[in-house]
């Protein structure tokens, strides 16, 4: 999805180094990322904020 999004999502890691369980990405603007995170939280998705030194978003895909 990231690579086929025409730049809407921007991956952090090189394609060959990406994790299947921790997907890191940015959206096209900080404003859009903040909106994405707020609306995701409203829908019950938490912890999607990226690492403090990189920013962006991180989706951890675990079945815990």
N, C-alpha and C positions, 0 to 999 in steps of 0.2 A: 504494500500500500504506500509506504513512504516513497519508494522510487518511482511509482506511477502516479504521484499526486501533482505533477507539473509544478513542483516547487512549493506547494501549500504546506507540506511537511518537509522538514530538512533534517536528515539524520546526522548524528554527531560522529559516529564511528565509521571507519572504512567498511564497506559491505562485507568483506571477508572476515572482519573481526567482530561483527555484531553478535550480540547475545540473542538467543531465541526466547529467553525468559525475562530480560530487562531491556525494554525498547526505549531508547533515548531519542528525543527529537525536539525541534523547535517549530513553531508556527511562523507565519510571515511577519508578525509584529509582536512586541511585548504586550500591547493592548489586547490582541487576539488571544495570546497565551493566558493572560489573566482572566479573560472572559471564559475561555475553555475550562480552566481550572475551577472557576466559581460555579459554572453550570454543571460540571462533572460532580463536584461536591454536593450540589443540590440534588443530584440523582443517586447519591450514595457512594460515589467513587472518591476515595480519599488516598492521600499519599502520592499523588501524581506529579507533584513538583519535582523538578530536577535537582541535581546536586548543587550545593551552594556555590561551588567554584565555577560551574559550567552554566547553570541556569537551565532554562527550557523545561521540558517535561520528561517524565520517566514512567512508563507503565511496566510494573512488575507482574508477570503472568504466572502466578503460582496457584495451585489448588491446595490450599492449606486447611 
